[in-house]
């Protein structure tokens, strides 16, 4: 009996609105928007760069890129993205190539969804 299993690759992302509100309280509206926008830009760059590094098999450099991505994501409340970045680093540390490929693909999906979520939150004037 042949069976086809379809995986749903859409999952909810967790953005800590409290973390973002805290940034706004500490830095004011202009300062917080500047930090969030710079962080979003940096995350987008690092997501693309980590994929390139993976394809070029530059795993040590990719690990550094993903670790820094985790720190940036935590700063602006992207909890899901930070967790998946941690998982990617763990796959590298365990030298598990299959898990790394799958987890990196998840990181790219979650990264895109998280950036969209933060952008939408800004539109709502947190």
Secondary structure, 3 states (H helix, E strand, C coil): CCCCCCCCCCCCCCECHHHHHHHHHHHHHHHHHHHHHHHHHHHHHHHHHHHHHHHCCCHHHHHHHHHHHHHHHHHCCEHHHHHHHHHHHHHHHCCCHHHHHHHHHHHHHHHHHHHHHHHHHHHCCC
